[in-house]
């Protein structure tokens, strides 16, 4: 399960980098970039909460 969570986290980081690159290349507006960044941060927070819940449920200490 840890590998899957890490894979999702890595994909979110990659997506965030792609949006930042798109903003720097003037392909998207600052507002679009910030909205997407906030959405990714929210997903990362939710992923972390889910990971912690699984760790607590199964007694895993990460």
C-alpha distances in whole Angstrom, upper triangle without the diagonal:
4,5,5,6,9,10,11,12,14,16,17,19,20,21,23,25,26,27,29,30,32,33,35,36,38,36,35,36,35,35,32,31,30,29,26,25,26,23,21,21,21,17,16,17,16,12,13,14,11,9,12,12,9,10,13,13,11,13,11,13,12
4,5,5,6,8,10,10,12,14,15,16,18,20,21,22,24,26,27,29,30,32,33,35,36,35,33,35,34,33,31,29,29,28,25,24,24,22,19,19,19,17,14,16,15,11,11,13,11,8,11,12,10,9,13,14,12,13,10,12,9
4,5,5,6,9,10,10,12,14,15,16,18,20,21,22,24,26,27,28,30,31,33,35,33,32,34,33,33,31,28,28,28,25,24,24,22,19,20,20,17,15,17,17,13,13,16,14,11,14,16,13,13,17,17,16,17,14,15,13
4,5,5,6,9,10,11,12,14,15,17,18,20,21,23,24,26,27,29,30,31,33,31,30,32,31,31,28,26,27,26,22,22,22,20,17,18,18,15,14,16,15,11,12,15,12,10,14,15,12,14,17,17,16,18,15,17,15
4,5,5,6,9,10,11,12,14,15,17,19,20,21,23,24,26,27,29,30,32,30,29,30,29,29,26,24,24,23,20,19,19,18,15,15,15,12,10,12,11,7,9,11,9,7,11,12,11,12,15,16,15,17,14,15,13
4,5,5,6,9,10,10,12,14,15,16,18,20,21,22,24,26,27,28,30,29,28,29,28,28,26,24,24,23,20,19,20,18,15,15,16,13,11,13,13,10,10,13,12,10,13,15,14,14,17,18,17,18,15,15,12
4,5,5,6,9,10,10,12,14,15,16,18,20,21,22,24,26,27,29,27,26,28,27,28,25,23,23,23,19,18,20,18,14,16,17,13,12,15,15,11,13,16,14,12,16,18,16,17,20,21,20,21,18,19,16
4,5,5,6,9,10,10,12,14,15,17,18,20,21,23,24,26,27,25,24,26,25,25,22,20,20,20,16,16,17,14,11,13,13,10,9,12,12,8,11,13,12,11,15,16,15,17,20,20,20,22,19,20,17
4,5,5,6,9,10,11,12,14,15,17,18,20,21,23,24,26,24,23,25,23,23,21,19,19,18,15,14,15,13,10,10,12,9,7,10,11,8,9,12,12,11,14,16,16,16,19,20,21,22,19,19,15
4,5,5,6,9,10,11,12,14,15,16,18,20,21,23,24,23,22,24,23,24,21,19,19,19,16,15,16,15,12,13,15,12,10,14,14,11,13,16,16,14,17,20,19,19,22,24,23,24,21,21,17
4,5,5,6,9,10,10,12,14,15,16,18,20,21,22,21,20,22,22,22,19,17,18,18,14,13,15,14,10,12,14,11,10,14,14,12,14,17,16,16,19,21,20,21,24,25,25,26,24,24,20
4,5,5,6,9,10,11,12,14,15,17,18,20,21,19,18,20,19,19,16,14,15,14,11,10,12,10,6,9,11,8,7,11,12,10,12,15,15,15,18,20,20,21,24,25,25,26,24,24,20
4,5,5,6,9,10,11,12,14,15,17,18,20,19,18,19,18,19,17,14,14,15,12,10,12,12,8,9,12,11,9,12,14,12,13,17,17,17,19,22,22,22,25,26,27,27,24,24,20
4,5,5,6,9,10,11,12,14,15,16,18,17,17,19,18,19,17,14,16,16,13,12,15,14,10,13,15,13,12,16,17,15,17,20,20,19,22,25,24,25,28,29,29,30,27,27,23
4,5,5,6,9,10,10,12,14,15,17,15,14,16,16,16,14,11,13,13,9,9,12,11,8,11,13,12,12,15,16,15,17,20,20,20,23,25,25,26,29,30,30,31,29,28,25
4,5,5,6,9,10,11,12,14,15,14,13,14,13,14,12,9,10,11,8,6,10,10,7,9,12,11,11,14,16,15,17,19,20,20,23,25,25,26,29,30,31,31,29,28,25
4,5,5,6,9,10,10,12,14,14,13,15,14,16,14,10,12,14,11,9,13,13,11,12,16,15,14,17,19,18,19,22,23,23,25,28,28,28,31,33,33,33,31,30,26
4,5,5,6,9,10,10,12,11,11,14,14,15,13,10,13,14,11,11,14,14,12,14,17,16,16,19,21,20,21,25,25,25,27,29,29,30,33,34,35,36,33,32,29
4,5,5,6,9,10,10,9,8,10,10,11,9,6,9,10,8,8,12,12,10,13,15,15,15,18,20,20,21,24,25,25,27,29,30,31,33,35,35,36,34,33,30
4,5,5,6,9,10,10,9,10,9,12,10,7,9,11,10,8,12,13,12,13,17,17,16,19,21,21,22,25,26,26,28,31,31,32,34,36,37,37,35,34,30
4,5,5,6,9,9,9,11,12,14,13,10,13,15,13,12,16,17,15,17,20,20,19,22,24,24,25,28,29,29,31,33,34,34,37,38,39,40,37,36,32
4,6,5,6,5,6,9,10,12,10,8,12,13,11,12,16,16,15,18,20,20,20,23,25,25,26,29,30,30,32,34,35,36,38,40,40,41,39,38,34
4,5,5,6,5,6,7,10,8,6,9,12,11,11,14,16,15,17,20,20,21,23,25,25,27,29,30,31,33,35,35,36,39,40,41,42,39,38,35
4,5,8,8,9,9,13,12,10,12,15,14,14,17,19,18,19,22,23,23,25,27,27,28,31,32,32,34,37,37,38,40,42,43,43,41,39,36
4,5,8,10,11,14,13,12,15,17,16,16,20,21,20,22,25,25,25,28,30,29,31,33,34,34,37,39,39,40,43,44,45,46,43,42,38
4,6,7,9,12,11,10,13,15,15,16,19,20,20,22,24,25,25,28,30,30,31,34,35,35,38,39,40,41,44,45,46,47,44,43,40
4,7,10,12,10,10,13,15,14,15,18,19,19,21,23,23,24,27,28,28,30,33,33,34,36,38,39,40,42,43,44,45,43,42,39
4,7,8,6,7,10,11,10,12,15,15,16,18,20,21,22,24,26,26,28,30,31,32,34,36,37,38,40,41,42,44,41,41,38
4,5,5,6,9,10,11,12,14,15,17,18,20,21,22,24,26,27,29,30,32,33,35,36,37,39,41,42,43,44,42,41,38
4,5,5,6,9,10,10,12,14,15,16,18,20,21,22,24,25,27,29,30,31,33,34,36,37,39,40,42,42,40,39,36
4,5,5,6,9,10,11,12,14,15,17,18,20,21,23,24,26,27,29,30,32,33,35,36,38,39,41,42,40,39,36
4,6,5,6,8,10,11,12,14,15,17,18,20,21,22,24,26,27,28,30,32,33,35,36,37,39,40,38,38,35
4,6,5,6,9,10,11,12,14,15,16,18,20,21,22,24,26,27,29,30,31,33,35,36,37,38,36,35,32
4,5,5,6,9,10,10,12,14,15,16,18,20,21,23,24,25,27,29,30,31,33,34,36,37,35,34,31
4,5,5,6,9,10,11,13,14,15,17,18,20,21,23,24,26,27,29,30,32,33,35,36,34,34,31
4,5,5,6,9,10,11,12,14,15,16,18,20,21,22,24,26,27,28,30,31,33,34,32,32,29
4,5,5,6,9,10,10,12,14,15,16,18,20,21,23,24,26,27,29,30,31,32,30,29,26
4,5,5,6,9,10,11,12,14,15,17,18,20,21,23,24,26,27,29,30,31,29,29,26
4,5,5,6,9,10,11,12,14,15,17,18,20,21,23,24,26,27,29,30,28,28,26
4,5,5,6,9,10,10,12,14,15,16,18,20,21,22,24,25,27,28,26,26,23
4,5,5,6,9,10,10,12,14,15,16,18,20,21,23,24,26,26,24,24,21
4,5,5,6,9,10,11,12,14,15,17,18,20,21,23,24,25,24,24,21
4,5,5,6,9,10,10,12,14,15,16,18,20,21,22,24,22,22,20
4,5,5,6,9,10,10,12,14,15,16,18,20,21,22,20,20,17
4,5,5,6,9,10,11,12,14,15,17,18,20,21,19,19,17
4,5,5,6,9,10,11,12,14,15,16,18,20,18,19,17
4,5,5,6,9,10,11,12,14,15,17,18,16,17,15
4,5,5,6,9,10,10,12,14,15,16,14,14,12
4,5,5,6,9,10,10,12,14,15,14,14,13
4,5,5,6,9,10,10,12,14,13,14,13
4,5,5,6,9,10,11,12,10,11,10
4,5,5,6,8,10,10,9,9,9
4,5,5,6,9,10,10,11,12
4,5,5,6,8,8,10,11
4,6,5,6,5,6,7
4,6,5,6,8,10
4,6,8,11,13
4,6,9,11
4,6,10
4,6
4
